[in-house]
Structure formats: C-alpha cells, structure tokens
Amino acid sequence: MQLPIVKFLIKSTLFCILAVFFTLNSYASDCSHEDESFYCVDYVRTYDGDTFFVDIPGVHSFFGSEISVRIRGIDTGEVKDHPGRTKCEVEMAHRAKNELVKILENSSDIELRDIGRGKYFRVLADVYVNGRSVAKHLIKKHLAFEYDGGNRGGSDWCKLKRKADKSLSSKFLVK
C-alpha cells in the first residue's frame, strides 16, 4: 500500500527537479553572453549621460563587478568640471544623466552589444534597454550629440539646449 505513495513522491520530486532545471536553463540561455555581447546586465549607477556602471552576471567579480560602460555613438555634456565648460553644457549634462538614470532604473532588460574597450579602460558598447537603442533615444531627445570617438570640441551645448527646450515644449502643446 505504501509503495504507490513512495512511487508518487519520487515521480513528483523528479518532475519538480526537472521543471526547476529547465526553467533555470532557459533563463540562462536567454541571458548567456556571446563574444561581443553581454545580456541581462544589472544596472548599478550612472556617472553621466553617456557612462554608467553595471554588474555582469556570470563573469568573475574582478572583471564583471561595477564595470564602467561608455555608450557608443554619442557624447553628452560633462558633469565633471573642466576648462571651457559652459553653463549650457552643465545643464545639458544633468538632463542627459537624469534621463539615463530614468531609463536604466526602469528597465527590465539591459544589453551591451558589439562590446569593445574604449579610452580609460571602459567597456564601449551599443546599449539597448528593453530592445531599444539608448543612444538613438538620447539623440532624438536632443540630450546628446552623435560622436565617433574623435575630438569632441565644437559641441554647441546652448544650441542643443534650445532644441531640447523646443522639443519639450512642443510635446506639451500637441496633446
């Protein structure tokens, strides 16, 4: 009489173990990394509008903990003081940083694609949040300039600020 109960318990336990295994395995395969991409990274904090820090699951903490990531293809104002920094750059730097914080804090999926090593030993990557390009979003909102990695001089932050202000005000008018 007890043998059927034991068989039932063994089968149930085996079923549960397999279900957990396949669930974890499918999660791992969705988040497994490739040679040029990291998936399911964990947001830690933001430095400025084009640089933030992540933890990379599955990578040794020496290489994958609080890693600095530079978003490829854009330049935002500098938060840190430097010679020649204008009032407009300061304001645009904080706007871009705040937008990036909002994006990353509300994300369910952060991907670093086409990764490489940039200046200052940062990871340089195309950054996607919930499948959308962060660089394209910041450019569209007039919070960043397109940037190819060369000399960043000549950025007219006041002109960008006017575009951002105009874009912001027009969104409120059209409802």
C-alpha atoms as one frame of an Amber mdcrd trajectory, in Angstrom:
protein
   0.000   0.000   0.000   2.841   2.385   0.768   4.724   1.534  -2.419   2.369
   3.585  -4.693   2.767   6.587  -2.392   6.565   6.284  -2.495   6.488   5.990
  -6.310   4.215   9.035  -6.495   6.551  11.056  -4.257   9.620  10.044  -6.278
   7.919  10.925  -9.574   6.663  14.250  -8.162  10.096  15.141  -6.815  11.745
  14.214 -10.118   9.171  16.297 -12.000   9.844  19.317  -9.751  13.617  18.973
 -10.129  13.325  18.761 -13.921  10.944  21.722 -14.019  13.375  23.838 -11.982
  16.307  22.684 -14.128  14.579  23.549 -17.405  13.356  26.878 -16.056  16.843
  27.849 -14.903  18.391  26.539 -18.089  16.018  28.561 -20.285  16.740  31.690
 -18.218  20.458  31.079 -18.537  20.233  30.601 -22.280  18.321  33.873 -22.661
  20.983  35.664 -20.625  24.104  33.852 -21.776  26.827  36.082 -23.093  28.446
  35.995 -26.514  31.914  37.060 -27.614  30.722  40.563 -28.460  27.625  40.976
 -26.264  26.563  40.833 -22.634  22.920  40.173 -21.866  20.846  40.746 -18.708
  23.415  43.011 -17.080  22.500  44.576 -13.749  22.439  48.364 -13.502  24.474
  49.755 -10.595  24.737  53.542 -11.004  25.176  56.345 -13.519  28.180  58.627
 -13.861  26.885  60.959 -16.576  24.695  60.877 -19.678  26.906  58.502 -21.639
  28.654  56.477 -18.916  27.209  54.130 -16.316  28.203  51.108 -14.228  26.896
  47.541 -14.358  27.435  44.136 -12.842  27.754  41.384 -15.427  26.241  38.086
 -14.225  28.334  35.006 -14.923  31.591  36.978 -15.115  34.145  36.884 -12.291
  33.624  39.879  -9.983  37.123  41.183 -10.740  36.050  41.700 -14.362  32.276
  41.901 -14.031  31.521  43.924 -10.909  30.813  47.673 -11.160  32.189  47.860
 -14.688  32.151  51.260 -16.381  30.273  51.290 -19.696  30.528  54.076 -22.288
  27.599  54.276 -24.719  28.937  54.080 -28.278  27.961  56.739 -30.801  27.033
  59.635 -28.508  28.547  62.412 -26.458  26.761  64.157 -23.625  27.839  67.109
 -21.538  30.436  66.557 -18.851  29.249  66.514 -15.252  32.815  66.941 -14.015
  34.296  70.447 -14.177  36.779  71.101 -16.982  38.225  74.195 -18.679  35.834
  75.742 -21.186  32.703  74.119 -19.778  29.703  76.382 -20.299  26.547  76.839
 -18.244  24.596  75.201 -21.089  26.865  72.150 -21.027  26.381  71.782 -17.278
  22.601  71.910 -17.631  22.558  69.506 -20.583  24.929  67.152 -18.739  22.498
  66.898 -15.843  19.480  66.495 -18.125  21.174  63.656 -20.014  22.295  61.994
 -16.776  18.781  62.211 -15.312  17.276  60.725 -18.482  19.783  57.868 -18.484
  19.082  57.157 -14.802  15.343  57.067 -15.537  15.846  54.694 -18.472  18.159
  52.297 -16.634  16.266  52.264 -13.326  13.013  51.409 -15.122  14.477  48.777
 -17.430  13.721  45.098 -17.332  16.483  44.122 -19.773  19.834  45.831 -20.418
  22.063  44.538 -23.218  25.586  45.570 -24.158  26.117  44.744 -27.835  29.210
  44.938 -30.020  31.392  45.428 -26.965  34.940  46.685 -27.113  37.414  48.524
 -24.955  37.361  52.318 -25.104  39.553  55.036 -23.691  40.126  54.936 -19.942
  39.638  51.123 -19.941  35.850  51.426 -20.086  33.659  48.966 -21.929  32.435
  50.633 -25.126  29.115  49.235 -26.296  25.895  49.740 -28.181  23.463  49.832
 -25.267  19.924  48.521 -25.610  17.249  48.721 -22.952  14.162  46.591 -23.455
  15.277  46.147 -27.084  15.636  49.889 -27.843  18.839  51.825 -28.528  19.715
  54.216 -25.705  21.979  56.288 -27.996  19.203  56.866 -30.530  16.796  57.818
 -27.736  19.171  60.415 -26.243  19.917  61.907 -29.664  16.206  62.076 -30.523
  15.521  63.908 -27.253  18.365  66.376 -28.058  20.315  65.325 -24.979  23.346
  64.020 -26.863  25.411  64.645 -29.971  26.419  61.900 -32.374  30.049  61.045
 -31.635  32.578  58.854 -33.423  35.243  58.829 -30.722  37.374  61.624 -32.163
  37.824  65.150 -30.897  34.725  66.290 -29.028  35.450  70.004 -29.376  32.991
  72.307 -31.085  29.829  70.949 -29.478  27.357  73.800 -29.169  25.575  72.865
 -25.946  23.439  76.029 -25.964  22.117  75.188 -29.437  21.350  71.636 -28.296
  19.621  73.043 -25.199  17.403  75.259 -27.357  16.449  72.240 -29.492  15.699
  70.195 -26.388  13.618  73.000 -24.887  11.698  73.466 -28.135  11.117  69.727
 -28.466   9.963  69.526 -24.853   7.539  72.430 -25.151   6.080  71.208 -28.448
   5.251  67.836 -26.860   3.138  69.560 -24.254   1.323  71.689 -26.859   0.398
  68.702 -29.010  -1.922  66.579 -26.946
